[in-house]
Amino acid sequence: MAAPEERDLTQEQTEKLLQFQDLTGIESMDQCRHTLEQHNWNIEAAVQDRLNEQEGVPSVFNPPPPRPLQGLLGWGYYLIMLPFRFTYYTILDIFRFALRFIRPDPRSRVTDPIGDIVSFMHSFEEKYGRAHPVFYQGTYSQALNDAKRELRFLLVYLHGDDHQDSDEFCRNTLCAPEVISLINTRMLFWACSTNKPEGYRVSQALRENTYPFLAMIMLKDRRMTVVGRLEGLIQPDDLINQLTFIMDANQTYLVSERLEREERNQTQVLRQQQDEAYLASLRADQEKERKKREERERKRRKEEEVQQQKLAEERRRQNLQEEKERKLECLPPEPSADDPESVKIIFKLPNDTRVERRFHFSQSLTVIHDFLFSLKESPEKFQIEANFPRRVLPCVPSEEWPNPPTLQEAGLSHTEVLFVQDLTDE
């Protein structure tokens, strides 16, 4: 059974830790825990000590240094009373802990803080009418955050339903037109009944002595601090004078905070502008580098393309030369001049050179084409033309002449002059 109790205690400490941070506005969770541990997790004592410290009262854990004699007497008294104090506070804490389980205060658990605020507003308007300062419609923590963000005074009113002066204060003072005007124009106003869990929670933090109770809170030294407390029945003129005095006495802190915040904002804007300028310069440099890379890549591809073209041209020329040599090797031998079946052909090349060779009447016109193709001076693509009559000799197989005719079939005489027409660029 020990484990469930330890787990409940841990959960309770966590709730107290969050509640203490919410009420004091301390951002460091470690500092909140350290303060609560100093007060044996007594949140009321911890919050009160925190408020006393903010109002200039020394903390019980940071007392002023005693004089030497007083210090010695104090230490002696402390050592003598230490066992009794330890026993007393241990029994007291056990009693309080057990009492919370036996008779828990129904207001100690805040389940619907917004509902508590709205319920108080409705009951207030039903009893005192709609002419009242504008209530902040949010939790106490939200009011603190908004006052901190907007650098405004926050006036907190805790309403004691059963107190004899609450009714007169609300009816004659809080709802007075001049009071309403001052509060609505100069500060945020948060109010709740201490009979509501949310109001009770704030009451435990502010530790009011009597009602009506007002607390003025503002951002001071970067912490939300109680700078004024008004307790007991007060008339409208006195309330206005005291609130005005508190605000005038602490206005310099808000002005200083506004200046610091403006300076921080200007620094932030300047830093943001510098960052944007740096990013713009970085993007420009990146764009330049990208274009350089693209240009280098384009040149590289162009060079590769040119190199590929050169290699292809070289391979083509090599293949062409090999083909010429193969055609030359395959040519039949040239007939002798006294062979009656031989034909003497004079070829006129496109570069005006003349080439002469003998062929046999029975040989195909393809032989003439292969001979010219094997010549170094001949173009890569060409056709052979005769003048009388003017015609193109079918030396290469085609649809019309799948098998080119022989020289005799082509009507060539013993001596012929043929013209080579360059077709390479066509």
Sequence and secondary structure as in RCSB ss.txt:
>XXXX:A:sequence
MAAPEERDLTQEQTEKLLQFQDLTGIESMDQCRHTLEQHNWNIEAAVQDRLNEQEGVPSVFNPPPPRPLQGLLGW
GYYLIMLPFRFTYYTILDIFRFALRFIRPDPRSRVTDPIGDIVSFMHSFEEKYGRAHPVFYQGTYSQALNDAKRE
LRFLLVYLHGDDHQDSDEFCRNTLCAPEVISLINTRMLFWACSTNKPEGYRVSQALRENTYPFLAMIMLKDRRMT
VVGRLEGLIQPDDLINQLTFIMDANQTYLVSERLEREERNQTQVLRQQQDEAYLASLRADQEKERKKREERERKR
RKEEEVQQQKLAEERRRQNLQEEKERKLECLPPEPSADDPESVKIIFKLPNDTRVERRFHFSQSLTVIHDFLFSL
KESPEKFQIEANFPRRVLPCVPSEEWPNPPTLQEAGLSHTEVLFVQDLTDE
>XXXX:A:secstr
 HHHHHHHHHHHHHHHHHHHHHHH    HHHHHHHHHHTTT HHHHHHHHHHHHTT   TTS     HHHHHHHH
HHHHHHHHHHHHHHHHHHHHHHHHHHHS  GGGS S HHHHHHHHHHHHHHHH S S     S HHHHHHHHHHH
T EEEEEEE TT TTHHHIIIIIIT HHHHHHHHHHEEEEEEETTSHHHHHHHHHH  SSSSEEEEEEEETTEEE
EEEEEES   HHHHHHHHHHHHHHHHHHHHHHHHHHHHHHHHHHHHHHHHHHHHHHHHHHHHHHHHHHHHHHHHH
HHHHHHHHHHHHHHHHHHHHHHHHHHHHHHS     TT TTEEEEEEE TTS EEEEEEETTSBHHHHHHHHHHS
SSS SSEEEEEETTEEE   S  SS SS  BTTTTT  SEEEEEEEE TT 
